[in-house]
Amino acid sequence: MQLHQLQRRTPNKGEKRVGRGGSRGKTSGRGTKGQKARAGHRIRPAVREELKKLPKLRGRGKNTLLSIQDKPMVVNVSTIERLFNVGDIVNPKVLVERGIVHQRRGEKIAVKILGDGELTKKITVAGCVVSASAREKIEKQGGNIQ
């Protein structure tokens, strides 16, 4: 067999181009009318319709999960009364060790002591922000704030 004697097994037949005249009839072999019959049709998923109905969140800080400023964790004077002894030092590190305040990895601990409850012990507070009412109760018992 020579090269000029080679023949195809199937005839060289092009792709059928639908909707270009001829006798294909009403839908030109596309089977339907409307969006599905058009070239390049793509039906939008139903989820996108719902998403497009939601309002956009405008403004600063709306789309972030982190707040702009860190808020301190709150500890009341009543908690300190219950869990500390006379003369103890209250600081963020001790509060974390005793399980009163939780620290996330890589974050600084910010603690604020509030004046909810009664205090009957002399304590020393260091490294914490103290509210005016808590300051009054701590100093009334002879404690000090550093």
SVG drawing of the C-alpha trace seen along z (x, -y; Angstrom):
<svg xmlns="http://www.w3.org/2000/svg" viewBox="-42 -57 46 59">
<polyline fill="none" stroke="black" stroke-width="0.4" points="0.0,0.0 1.3,-3.4 0.6,-6.8 -1.6,-7.9 -3.8,-4.8 -4.7,-5.5 -8.4,-6.2 -10.4,-7.2 -12.6,-4.6 -15.3,-7.2 -16.2,-10.0 -14.8,-13.5 -18.0,-14.9 -18.1,-18.3 -20.0,-19.3 -23.7,-19.9 -24.4,-23.7 -27.8,-24.1 -30.1,-27.0 -28.4,-28.1 -31.3,-27.5 -32.1,-24.3 -35.0,-22.1 -34.5,-21.6 -37.9,-23.0 -39.3,-25.2 -36.6,-24.8 -33.7,-23.9 -32.9,-20.8 -32.4,-22.6 -35.6,-21.1 -36.9,-24.2 -37.4,-27.9 -36.1,-30.8 -32.9,-31.0 -31.9,-27.4 -32.2,-27.7 -29.7,-30.6 -26.0,-30.4 -23.8,-30.5 -26.7,-30.1 -26.0,-29.7 -28.6,-29.4 -27.7,-31.3 -27.8,-29.2 -30.7,-29.8 -28.3,-30.7 -27.0,-33.7 -30.5,-35.1 -30.8,-35.0 -27.3,-36.5 -28.1,-39.4 -31.2,-40.3 -29.0,-40.8 -28.0,-44.4 -24.3,-45.3 -22.7,-46.1 -21.3,-49.6 -19.0,-51.5 -15.8,-51.1 -15.3,-47.8 -18.6,-46.1 -17.0,-43.4 -14.2,-42.4 -14.5,-39.9 -12.0,-41.7 -13.0,-44.8 -11.0,-48.0 -10.1,-48.2 -9.5,-45.3 -12.0,-45.2 -10.7,-44.1 -12.0,-41.1 -14.1,-41.9 -13.5,-40.7 -15.8,-41.8 -14.6,-42.6 -16.9,-39.7 -14.9,-37.2 -11.6,-38.5 -13.2,-38.3 -14.1,-34.7 -10.9,-33.4 -8.1,-35.4 -6.7,-35.5 -5.5,-38.5 -2.4,-40.1 -2.5,-38.4 -1.4,-40.2 -4.0,-40.3 -2.5,-40.7 -3.5,-39.3 -1.0,-36.5 -2.4,-35.2 -6.0,-35.6 -5.1,-33.4 -3.4,-30.8 -6.4,-30.5 -8.8,-30.2 -10.7,-33.4 -9.7,-35.0 -8.9,-33.1 -6.0,-34.1 -6.0,-33.4 -2.7,-32.4 -0.7,-35.4 -2.9,-38.0 -2.1,-40.3 -4.3,-40.0 -6.3,-43.1 -8.3,-43.0 -10.6,-45.5 -11.8,-45.2 -15.3,-46.4 -16.9,-47.2 -19.8,-44.7 -19.9,-43.0 -18.3,-43.5 -14.6,-43.3 -13.4,-42.5 -9.8,-41.6 -6.6,-43.7 -5.3,-43.0 -2.8,-44.5 -3.8,-45.1 -1.2,-45.4 -1.4,-45.6 -5.2,-45.9 -7.5,-48.8 -9.7,-49.5 -13.1,-51.3 -13.8,-54.1 -16.1,-52.0 -13.7,-49.1 -10.8,-51.5 -12.8,-52.9 -13.6,-49.4 -10.0,-48.2 -8.5,-51.3 -11.2,-51.2 -9.8,-47.8 -6.2,-49.1 -5.2,-47.6 -3.3,-49.4 -3.4,-49.7 -0.1,-49.8"/>
</svg>
